[in-house]
Each structure stands twice: as C-alpha cells, then as structure tokens.
Amino acid sequence: KVPVDMAGAGPAAGAADVNASDERVLEFIKSQPSQTVSVKTIVEGLGMDKGAIVMATNRLSKAGKLQVKQSKSEVFVEAISSTKFQGMGSEERLVFQLIESAGNKGIWSRDLRHKSSLEMKTLNKILKTMENRNLIKSVHSVVASKKKMYMLFELEPDQSLTGGPWYSDQDFEKDYIQMISALAERFVKENFDQACKTYADPYERLQCCYSSVEQIKELVMGTKASTEQLSAADMEKIMTALVHDHRLERHPTRPDMFKPAAGEAVVSAVLSAPCGKCPVEHLCAVGGSICPTKCEYFQQWLNLE
C-alpha cells in the first residue's frame, strides 16, 4: 500500500518522500566519524519521527546499505561502504554479520545455525559461497579438531584456536618447545654465572643475577633457532613451565624476572651467611676490629678467595 501525502500532494509525492528520507538517514550516518550511530542519535540529529527512521533503516538494511547492531539497551546502525555485500540477500548478510561480530576467535558452525535459524543445507551453501569469494575462511581449533570455526578472511586466528607457536598443523611441537626451553634455561644460567663473577657485593649480585622475559626472548630469537616469531607472552609460558619443573625460580617481587633454581647462594643469602652463627656477631661493625671486610669466613662465603 503506497503512503498518501497528508498535505494532498498525492501518492507519487508520498513515495518520493519515503526514498528521500532513506537517503537523508543514510547520509547522516555516513557523516558520523565512525559511520556508526544509534537510532536515538538519528532521531535527535534529524528531528524525524522515530517510527519513520526505524522503517528507513530497515529498508536500507534490506538493500545492503546498512548493518543493524543490537546492544543491551540501544539499536545501532552502521553504513556499509564496501562492495562485500554485493549480490547478497538478507540471509547471506545475516550470516556474514554473525561471523564478523565473532572477530578472530571465530564462530562455530553449530552456533551459526542456531543464531541464524537457517537450515543446515542453506547455511552450508552460504558458507561455501562466501569462502569461494574469500570473504570468510574456516579454521579448526587445536582444542577440538572437528570443530570448524568461521571468521573473516583477512583475520589472523586467535591463539586459543591455533595454539600459537607451540602447534603446527594442529600437532603439538614437543621437540620445538624442548629446544626453546633449553635455550631459555641456558641463557638464564649464563647471566646468573656472569653476575656472580662480576659483583662482589651480595646486594648487587641479587639485583643483577635475574633475567627478564624480554631479555631471554631477544636472546632466543637472536640464535635463529626459532622459526616462529615469539612474543614476550610466549616466552613467559616457557619460563613458567621451567619454574614448575623446578629448573628456574621467579623473583619474589618481579614476576617477569628469573634465575636458576640452583642459585642457593643468592636466594638464601641471610640464612647461609656465616653472620647468623657467628659468636662475635654483636661486636661486628664497619671500621671496627671485627668487621665484614676483615672476616675470613665472610670472604669465603662470598667466594672471593
């Protein structure tokens, strides 16, 4: 039924007003910085009736010019300026929008069917067409290899799906992890040994004998042994595993710093120092006849002789 102009202009004028209002709404949305705006903002910005705006956004959405997004309290619309929706019907656009909203974690085909309310045969046809157009791609999760996840073609899958650098074609790279772990442990020990040789003062030793995750990552990557680009978060997982294996110890106040678990001289400095069982400790003072610089037991404990 064609709306009739209430001022007496007739059906033709009424139809023209409808098309003009659609374009007006679309231009307003495109004028926004993000080209995304709430229906409430459109009402306030254009001074149009909310019902007319809702009808206009519905028509624009069906025409593939707008994407409608629903939050908990408001409805948002986003202008579509690319050609990605060309040739798509309403069902195809719905599937694409569901996949797009899932980001790089993807969406399971079963969830797609549930949210779109489409028959599996229809959904599979849509998915195949989109894959052929390089709009989307399917990714298998390392957690559930039979679970096919869909995401936009240009996105890099989240590590929760791929397993990160520790997996290759869904296979756990045990040998690769062992190699990286051995390198990390070696570099931590080398830094610890160097600090023990360089610093006589126990406090300085304690400050310098730990290695940071970032330092170890740079050293490991510098060997060219890793074919993958490792991040600090990746190396943190390796270091944490070495801590659990009692190969490394974490700094008590700096969780990103590590040292060999065998470094007992630095860790238990107070407990292992001869001062704790010295019978004349109460007479010991800097500059006195009994002092740390003259104490042979203290020198032996510091491995300075």
C-alpha positions as CSV (number, residue, x, y, z in Angstrom):
1,K,0.0,0.0,0.0
2,V,1.5,3.3,-1.1
3,P,1.5,6.0,1.6
4,V,-0.6,9.0,0.7
5,D,0.7,12.5,1.3
6,M,-1.3,14.1,4.1
7,A,-1.0,17.6,2.6
8,G,-2.7,16.5,-0.6
9,A,0.2,16.0,-2.9
10,G,-0.9,12.5,-3.8
11,P,0.6,9.0,-3.9
12,A,3.6,9.9,-6.1
13,A,4.8,12.6,-3.8
14,G,4.4,10.3,-0.8
15,A,6.6,7.6,-2.4
16,A,9.2,10.2,-3.3
17,D,9.3,11.4,0.3
18,V,10.0,7.9,1.5
19,N,13.0,7.5,-0.8
20,A,14.3,10.9,0.1
21,S,14.1,10.2,3.8
22,D,16.0,6.9,3.3
23,E,18.8,8.8,1.7
24,R,18.7,11.5,4.3
25,V,19.1,8.9,7.1
26,L,22.0,7.2,5.2
27,E,23.8,10.5,4.6
28,F,23.5,11.4,8.3
29,I,25.0,8.1,9.3
30,K,27.9,8.4,6.8
31,S,28.6,11.9,8.2
32,Q,29.5,10.4,11.6
33,P,33.2,9.8,12.3
34,S,32.8,6.0,12.7
35,Q,29.8,5.8,10.4
36,T,28.1,4.0,13.2
37,V,25.3,5.7,15.2
38,S,22.4,4.8,17.4
39,V,18.8,5.3,16.3
40,K,18.3,7.7,19.2
41,T,21.1,9.9,17.8
42,I,19.5,9.9,14.3
43,V,16.2,11.0,15.8
44,E,17.8,13.8,17.7
45,G,20.1,14.8,14.7
46,L,17.4,14.8,12.0
47,G,14.4,15.7,14.1
48,M,12.4,12.9,12.3
49,D,9.8,10.6,13.8
50,K,11.4,7.5,15.4
51,G,9.0,5.2,13.6
52,A,9.9,6.7,10.2
53,I,13.6,6.3,11.0
54,V,13.2,2.7,12.0
55,M,11.3,2.0,8.7
56,A,14.0,3.8,6.8
57,T,16.9,1.8,8.5
58,N,15.0,-1.4,7.8
59,R,14.7,-0.7,4.1
60,L,18.4,0.4,3.9
61,S,19.4,-2.8,5.7
62,K,17.5,-4.9,3.3
63,A,19.1,-3.0,0.4
64,G,22.6,-3.8,1.8
65,K,23.4,-0.2,2.7
66,L,23.2,-0.5,6.4
67,Q,24.2,-3.0,9.1
68,V,22.0,-3.1,12.1
69,K,23.6,-3.9,15.5
70,Q,21.7,-4.5,18.7
71,S,23.2,-3.8,22.1
72,K,21.5,-4.4,25.5
73,S,19.8,-1.0,25.6
74,E,20.1,0.5,22.1
75,V,20.0,-0.2,18.4
76,F,22.9,0.9,16.3
77,V,23.2,1.2,12.6
78,E,26.5,1.2,10.5
79,A,26.9,2.4,7.0
80,I,28.2,-0.2,4.5
81,S,30.5,1.5,2.0
82,S,32.4,-1.6,0.6
83,T,31.2,-4.0,-2.1
84,K,31.4,-7.0,0.2
85,F,27.6,-7.3,0.4
86,Q,27.0,-7.0,-3.4
87,G,24.9,-9.9,-4.6
88,M,24.0,-11.0,-1.1
89,G,20.4,-11.5,0.1
90,S,19.2,-10.9,3.6
91,E,20.2,-14.4,4.7
92,E,23.7,-14.1,3.4
93,R,24.1,-10.7,5.1
94,L,22.9,-12.1,8.4
95,V,25.4,-14.9,8.3
96,F,28.2,-12.6,7.3
97,Q,27.4,-10.2,10.2
98,L,27.3,-13.1,12.7
99,I,30.8,-14.2,11.5
100,E,32.1,-10.6,11.5
101,S,30.9,-10.0,15.1
102,A,32.8,-13.1,16.3
103,G,36.2,-11.5,15.4
104,N,39.4,-13.5,15.3
105,K,38.0,-16.1,17.7
106,G,35.6,-17.3,15.1
107,I,32.1,-18.8,15.4
108,W,31.2,-22.4,15.4
109,S,29.0,-23.6,12.5
110,R,26.5,-25.0,15.0
111,D,26.3,-21.6,16.7
112,L,25.8,-20.0,13.3
113,R,22.9,-22.3,12.6
114,H,21.3,-21.6,15.9
115,K,21.7,-17.8,15.7
116,S,20.6,-17.5,12.1
117,S,17.8,-20.0,12.3
118,L,18.7,-21.3,8.9
119,E,18.5,-24.9,7.7
120,M,21.9,-26.6,7.7
121,K,21.8,-27.2,3.9
122,T,21.1,-23.5,3.3
123,L,23.8,-22.4,5.7
124,N,26.4,-24.7,4.2
125,K,25.6,-23.3,0.8
126,I,26.0,-19.7,2.0
127,L,29.3,-20.5,3.8
128,K,30.7,-22.2,0.7
129,T,29.8,-19.2,-1.5
130,M,31.4,-16.8,1.0
131,E,34.6,-18.9,1.2
132,N,34.8,-19.0,-2.6
133,R,34.6,-15.2,-2.7
134,N,37.4,-15.0,0.0
135,L,35.0,-13.2,2.4
136,I,35.4,-15.8,5.1
137,K,37.6,-18.8,6.0
138,S,37.2,-21.8,8.2
139,V,39.7,-22.7,11.0
140,H,40.0,-25.8,13.0
141,S,40.6,-25.5,16.8
142,V,43.5,-27.3,18.4
143,V,41.2,-27.9,21.4
144,A,38.6,-29.6,19.3
145,S,39.9,-30.6,15.9
146,K,36.5,-31.5,14.5
147,K,35.1,-28.1,15.5
148,K,35.1,-25.8,12.4
149,M,35.2,-22.1,13.2
150,Y,34.4,-19.3,10.7
151,M,35.9,-15.8,10.7
152,L,36.6,-13.1,8.2
153,F,39.1,-14.0,5.5
154,E,41.6,-11.3,6.4
155,L,41.8,-12.0,10.2
156,E,44.6,-13.9,11.9
157,P,43.1,-16.6,14.2
158,D,43.4,-16.1,17.9
159,Q,46.0,-18.3,19.7
160,S,43.2,-20.0,21.6
161,L,42.3,-21.6,18.2
162,T,45.8,-22.2,16.7
163,G,47.7,-22.9,19.9
164,G,50.2,-20.3,18.9
165,P,53.8,-21.1,18.0
166,W,53.6,-24.4,20.0
167,Y,51.4,-26.1,17.4
168,S,52.0,-26.8,13.7
169,D,49.0,-28.0,11.7
170,Q,47.3,-28.8,15.0
171,D,50.2,-31.0,16.1
172,F,51.9,-30.2,19.4
173,E,55.5,-29.4,18.7
174,K,57.1,-31.1,21.7
175,D,60.7,-31.1,20.3
176,Y,60.5,-27.4,19.4
177,I,59.3,-26.5,22.9
178,Q,62.1,-28.5,24.5
179,M,64.6,-26.7,22.3
180,I,63.3,-23.3,23.2
181,S,63.2,-24.3,26.9
182,A,66.8,-25.5,26.8
183,L,67.9,-22.2,25.3
184,A,66.0,-20.1,27.8
185,E,67.4,-22.0,30.7
186,R,70.9,-21.8,29.3
187,F,70.7,-18.0,28.9
188,V,69.3,-17.6,32.4
189,K,72.2,-19.6,33.9
190,E,74.8,-17.8,31.9
191,N,73.5,-14.4,33.1
192,F,73.4,-15.7,36.7
193,D,77.0,-17.1,36.5
194,Q,78.3,-13.8,35.0
195,A,76.6,-11.8,37.8
196,C,78.3,-14.0,40.4
197,K,81.7,-13.4,38.9
198,T,81.2,-9.7,38.3
199,Y,79.7,-8.5,41.5
200,A,81.3,-9.0,44.9
201,D,78.6,-7.2,46.8
202,P,75.7,-9.6,47.7
203,Y,73.1,-6.9,47.1
204,E,74.5,-6.1,43.6
205,R,74.5,-9.8,42.8
206,L,71.0,-10.2,43.9
207,Q,69.9,-7.3,41.6
208,C,71.8,-8.5,38.6
209,C,71.5,-12.3,38.6
210,Y,68.0,-12.4,37.4
211,S,67.0,-12.4,33.7
212,S,63.8,-10.8,32.4
213,V,61.4,-12.5,30.0
214,E,62.1,-9.8,27.4
215,Q,65.9,-10.4,27.6
216,I,65.5,-14.1,27.2
217,K,63.1,-13.7,24.3
218,E,65.6,-11.4,22.5
219,L,68.5,-13.8,23.1
220,V,66.5,-16.9,21.9
221,M,65.3,-15.0,18.8
222,G,68.9,-13.9,18.1
223,T,70.0,-17.6,17.8
224,K,67.7,-18.0,14.7
225,A,66.8,-21.4,16.3
226,S,63.1,-20.4,16.3
227,T,61.3,-20.5,13.0
228,E,58.4,-18.7,14.7
229,Q,58.3,-15.1,15.9
230,L,57.9,-15.4,19.7
231,S,56.3,-12.8,21.8
232,A,57.0,-12.0,25.4
233,A,53.8,-13.8,26.4
234,D,55.0,-16.9,24.5
235,M,58.3,-16.8,26.4
236,E,56.6,-16.2,29.7
237,K,54.8,-19.6,29.2
238,I,58.1,-21.3,28.6
239,M,59.6,-19.7,31.7
240,T,56.6,-20.6,33.9
241,A,56.9,-24.2,32.8
242,L,60.6,-24.2,33.8
243,V,59.6,-22.9,37.2
244,H,57.0,-25.7,37.6
245,D,59.8,-28.1,36.7
246,H,62.0,-26.6,39.4
247,R,64.5,-25.5,36.8
248,L,64.1,-21.8,37.4
249,E,62.9,-19.5,40.2
250,R,60.9,-16.4,39.9
251,H,61.9,-13.1,41.5
252,P,59.8,-12.6,44.7
253,T,58.6,-9.2,43.7
254,R,59.3,-9.1,40.0
255,P,57.3,-11.9,38.3
256,D,58.9,-11.3,34.9
257,M,62.4,-12.0,36.3
258,F,64.0,-15.4,36.6
259,K,67.2,-17.1,37.8
260,P,68.4,-20.8,38.1
261,A,66.7,-22.8,40.8
262,A,70.2,-24.0,41.9
263,G,71.3,-20.4,42.8
264,E,71.1,-21.1,46.5
265,A,73.8,-18.6,47.5
266,V,71.7,-15.6,46.4
267,V,68.3,-16.8,47.3
268,S,69.1,-17.8,50.8
269,A,71.8,-15.2,51.5
270,V,70.6,-14.4,55.0
271,L,70.2,-18.0,56.1
272,S,73.5,-19.2,54.7
273,A,75.7,-16.3,55.7
274,P,78.2,-17.0,58.5
275,C,76.9,-14.0,60.4
276,G,73.9,-15.9,61.6
277,K,76.0,-18.3,63.7
278,C,79.0,-16.1,64.4
279,P,79.6,-15.9,68.2
280,V,81.0,-12.3,68.0
281,E,78.4,-11.0,65.5
282,H,77.2,-8.5,68.2
283,L,80.7,-6.9,68.1
284,C,80.9,-6.7,64.3
285,A,80.8,-3.2,62.9
286,V,82.1,-1.4,59.8
287,G,85.5,0.1,60.6
288,G,86.0,-2.0,63.8
289,S,88.5,-4.7,64.6
290,I,85.8,-7.2,63.8
291,C,84.1,-6.2,60.6
292,P,82.8,-7.8,57.4
293,T,85.8,-6.6,55.3
294,K,88.2,-8.4,57.6
295,C,86.2,-11.5,58.2
296,E,87.8,-14.6,56.5
297,Y,84.6,-16.6,56.9
298,F,82.6,-13.9,55.2
299,Q,85.1,-13.7,52.4
300,Q,84.9,-17.5,51.9
301,W,81.1,-17.3,51.8
302,L,81.4,-14.7,49.1
303,N,83.7,-16.9,47.1
304,L,86.2,-14.1,46.9
305,E,89.3,-16.2,47.8
